[in-house]
């Protein structure tokens, strides 16, 4: 069976790995010069600076995938557990660290905001774990369920659990049940942005991110782009062919389903099945051909997830003890997300800084170090150079409010929403597919199977959602769906052949 995988993001790579390991003839087509998709690095002053996701959680997903394909994740990438999850600051009055050890986090919260907030953290952590446990089996591990199917799967005994995860309550509102200190609501509300959503519109179920982080955050030597390369290398070892610089123009179909893909240079590659790891919006908008868009859902611009403005640099950082992950919160969170909802860049943004040469301590770093600075931004907009420069100035002001100054270099690589839109067609710059706003949003993401026989979907824009482990899980689900359908088809052929043999033929 010939399978073409479009896109070498983590979802496509995992699908290719599993299908090649199963013995299928797999070709991966990636228009970039390297694997990884959003798990990418950019050269700055001769050094590779991670420009995509930087936090690795839910390690069990990749552990299981590697094991199922006869390999070990630890044997392919160097991993080290983070003792400190992140440092958080609101200005000149100190900072708050969250730790891998929840008891240390509780103590830190108590010292920062008082005993009542520490007790609220205990209750919040217990609820986050309950939400995760309720959704892991039927939602994260399973094919996309409908709300009714999820309810049926839970059964009568599980209906109470589904109700208690507060699907109809916003995350921001739910956080008020645990924290009176607005800074802590801001800290834990930020988890909505991990899915490209606003904490004021995202469902309370996203508090499960707190449990995910408490189960381990891992530093990956070489960054998450190195993890993508490790999956690509293993897929190649299992027999997959990876072609870079291969721009897919359209998916070819006939009345029976998928028959292949056409490249932009005119080459046609026959296929019995296609796994599309492009953003689902690109498929729905017809960017891979009008016929392939049949039945695909389009994502209205108003329902796109967050984009970002990112700065990758080698800079001298002084005046604040950066860790690997540090968040500098804005002075008015509501105003920040209101501006984004109106299609504007926030005037006082929250800034995430990944100091890629640091770990769980804040050593004195002599000279320049590799930094990724990120602020949330609306998707779909094209901002002028002046607007981007104003945003960059606001970024530095927010860092300066906590004492941090960055002396960056002229080689700084800036990417804004239009740039992300060019890198990932059909998205308008949205980095997480459809925004996780409202209780139905998770059910609106497409599943692995499509209306076209032989066409499957993978990636962060489809079920079970965005983020490296979730996108990897989507590739796993796509491969499982394809293999299951193949097995069913072969069984049907065997049954048909057996029936024809036993009855003989009626023709002379």
Secondary structure as GFF3:
##gff-version 3
##sequence-region A 1 508
A	DSSP	beta_strand	2	6	.	.	.	ID=ss1
A	DSSP	alpha_helix	10	21	.	.	.	ID=ss2
A	DSSP	beta_strand	25	30	.	.	.	ID=ss3
A	DSSP	beta_strand	41	44	.	.	.	ID=ss4
A	DSSP	beta_strand	47	50	.	.	.	ID=ss5
A	DSSP	alpha_helix	59	68	.	.	.	ID=ss6
A	DSSP	beta_strand	79	81	.	.	.	ID=ss7
A	DSSP	beta_strand	84	89	.	.	.	ID=ss8
A	DSSP	beta_strand	95	99	.	.	.	ID=ss9
A	DSSP	alpha_helix	102	113	.	.	.	ID=ss10
A	DSSP	alpha_helix	115	135	.	.	.	ID=ss11
A	DSSP	pi_helix	136	140	.	.	.	ID=ss12
A	DSSP	alpha_helix	147	164	.	.	.	ID=ss13
A	DSSP	alpha_helix	171	175	.	.	.	ID=ss14
A	DSSP	alpha_helix	182	189	.	.	.	ID=ss15
A	DSSP	three_ten_helix	190	195	.	.	.	ID=ss16
A	DSSP	three_ten_helix	204	207	.	.	.	ID=ss17
A	DSSP	alpha_helix	208	214	.	.	.	ID=ss18
A	DSSP	beta_strand	218	220	.	.	.	ID=ss19
A	DSSP	alpha_helix	224	237	.	.	.	ID=ss20
A	DSSP	beta_strand	241	244	.	.	.	ID=ss21
A	DSSP	beta_strand	248	254	.	.	.	ID=ss22
A	DSSP	beta_strand	257	263	.	.	.	ID=ss23
A	DSSP	beta_strand	268	270	.	.	.	ID=ss24
A	DSSP	beta_strand	273	276	.	.	.	ID=ss25
A	DSSP	alpha_helix	280	284	.	.	.	ID=ss26
A	DSSP	three_ten_helix	301	303	.	.	.	ID=ss27
A	DSSP	beta_strand	307	318	.	.	.	ID=ss28
A	DSSP	beta_strand	325	328	.	.	.	ID=ss29
A	DSSP	alpha_helix	333	341	.	.	.	ID=ss30
A	DSSP	beta_strand	351	355	.	.	.	ID=ss31
A	DSSP	beta_strand	369	377	.	.	.	ID=ss32
A	DSSP	alpha_helix	385	400	.	.	.	ID=ss33
A	DSSP	beta_strand	405	407	.	.	.	ID=ss34
A	DSSP	beta_strand	413	415	.	.	.	ID=ss35
A	DSSP	alpha_helix	417	423	.	.	.	ID=ss36
A	DSSP	alpha_helix	441	444	.	.	.	ID=ss37
A	DSSP	beta_strand	455	457	.	.	.	ID=ss38
A	DSSP	alpha_helix	468	503	.	.	.	ID=ss39
###
